[in-house]
Amino acid sequence: MTNKHVFVVYSGESDPGRVYHALVYALQAARRGDEVRLFFAGDGTYWPEVLENEHPTMGDMFQELKNRNVIEGVTKTCAMAYGRAEAAGKILPLVSGPEDSRGQIDLLDFADRSYRIWTY
């Protein structure tokens, strides 16, 4: 049986340690064959542009996660709210959840489908 995980990066520029851990554990799970999805939301919409530009400690993990199709995208409403929609949208898809979640990632649906949810 494959484990299923959703990782959501909410942490912004001031908390790179949490982002590092999200990437490490998402990559670890992907490498062992688990079903893994990673999103950037809230202040975490800061990171795609930084990581894409070869961040010295996290850029390689970001690229591997992209190559493995683990990264689902950036929450569109959050990227717009933080003024990062254009930059983030050039790197990752802008994604929207259902209307009743106000466009946010539908974590309840993932939980209903037996995903373990990790927030950073």
N, C-alpha and C positions, 0 to 999 in steps of 0.2 A: 504494500500500500504506500502510495506517495503522499508525503505531507504537503500541505498547501499553506502558503504564507502571503500576506500582503504587508508590505513595508511602506510607511508614509513618512516622508521627511517634512516636518513642520518647522524645524529649527532654522533660524536665519544665520546671517553673517557672524553674529557674536557667539555662536555655539558650534564650531566646526567638529568638535569631538563627537557630538551626537550624530552628525552626518556621516562621519567616518565609520562609526559603529553600524549605522544602517546599511552602508555599502558593504562592509565586511560580512555581516550576517546574511544579507541578501545574496551575496556572491557565494558564500559558503553553502547556503541552501541550494542554490542553482547548480553548483558543481557536484553536489551529491545526488542530483536528479529530482529534487523537490519541485513542485509547481510554485513559481515565485512571480509576484507582481510588485513593482515599485512605483510609487507616485511621489511627486513634489507638490506640496500644497502650502497655503498660508505663507509665512515668511520664508519657507523652504524654496519658494519660486526663485530666490536669489541664486541658488546653486547650479542649475544647469549651465548657465553661461560661464561661470567660474570653472566648473569641472570640465567642460568641453574644451576650454583653453589650456588644457594640460596642467591642472593643479599638481603641484609637486608631490603630494602624498596620496591624493585620491583620484587623480585623472585616469590612471591606468585601470582602476576598479570600475570607474564610471564607463569607460570605453568597453570593457569586457561585458558589463551588464547590458549596455546597448547592443553589442554584437550578439549576445545571447537572447535578445528580445525580451528581457526581463522588465525594462523600464516602459511602463504604460504611457506616461506623459506627465504633464503639468496641469493642475486644475485651472481651467480657464478663468473662472470667476476670481480666484485668488491672484492669478497672474495679472489680471486687469486691475484688481484692487491695489496691488503693490506696484503698478506701473511697469510690469515686466513681461507683458504679453508678447510684444514684438520680439524681444531678445530671446525669451524662452521658446517661443513658437518657431524660431529658426533652427532650434536644436532638437526639440521634442514635440510630439503632438500636444495640442491643447485639448484637454478632455473635459467633458461635463457629465455629471451624474444626472439622475432623474429630477424632474421638477420638484417633487416633494422633499428632496434633500437640498433644494435651492442650488442645484448644480454642483454640489460637493460630491466627493467620492462616496459611493453608497456602501459604507462600511457595514451597515446592517445586512445588506444583501450578501456581502462576502462572508459575514459571520454565519448567516443562514445556510450558506453552501460549504460550511466547515473549514473556512480559511482561518488560520490564526492571524490576528492583526497585531502588528508591531508599529508603534508610533515613536518617532524620534524628533 
